[in-house]
Amino acid sequence: MLTGVELFGGSVGGFIHNDVIFKTDQHYTNGLALGWVSDELSGTGGVEAAYTEALIFVADLIPFHTLDTGRNFQSSVFINQYIVTPSFDDNGTAADDIPFAGVLRMGFGLFEWDREELHSYHISVGVIGPSAKAEEVQNGFHDLINNDAVEGWDSQLGNKGFFEIGYGYGNRSYEYNFAESYRVDWFNDFLATAGNAAVEMELGTLVRIGDNVPDNFVFASQYLGSLGNEHINVRERNGAWGWSMSLGFVMRATLYNYIMEEAEKMSGLDVKMLNAQWVGNISMYIGDFQTSFVLQQTDIIINQDISRERYGGLTFIWAY
């Protein structure tokens, strides 16, 4: 019997985000993702190559853009869920601000890259509402850490299907090698997504320093991260282990967001559609395994006041 590893080479990875380490439980409160990224397209055939070539065919239909056949190509499949809740007072009563909502999405991505630049293309479909199973995940986690169940999920947004297309670009703008195995990288990125649930654009910048770091791409825009850019070239290191630290900054412009629009209808909430985000992480590389601890802060202006959203997370990548 063939196993998945024999059928599909590449890497698997995922992340978990939660605001519990900051003792909050509000707005973007939990995120989960799991994904697979193929090996580089090599012309050897098989199901994996056929999938990548199908995505290349679709991406090549994009007007005003031509794929560079001299670059490397890899494909991905990912699934992720995130949970949105109102803020709560000290008695656990939900505020009348952002509604309860769960989002579940499955996506398909293509990466076109060389060592200096990466283009990413993705399409995803999903659901907002009870079918996303956010209530079950959040209260299951609360049960696991012996916290009270969250009340109020009976008022969550109803089921709404959605689709999304996206394009991302990132580059390694600067690199400095020193002391044999140490390196500083500076990455910049742009991301645009559009669909019937959200239309957003992001600009990010990030600096990484470390010892024996892989030749992958680390971007400040977290949605790019969920699609697998850190998987690209992750095996390329000089030794069996290494470490890195990074700090990044993102500006996000939201032209439309279904959940925020519903919040405005329900409570008159005024959310400014431009926000700033800081992200930092510490990563360890051991053989073909990478794990990172992430801290993130997003400043959102709600009703003329700054709401400071913080959460922590763990990510992993296994290149098999």
PyMOL commands that set and color helices and strands:
alter all, ss='L'
color gray80, all
select helices_A, chain A and resi 4-7+20-22+47-59+130-132+134-144+153-155+222-227+229-231+258-267
alter helices_A, ss='H'
color red, helices_A
select strands_A, chain A and resi 11-18+27-37+72-85+101-113+117-128+160-178+182-195+198-211+241-257+274-286+289-302+305-319
alter strands_A, ss='S'
color yellow, strands_A
deselect
rebuild
show_as cartoon
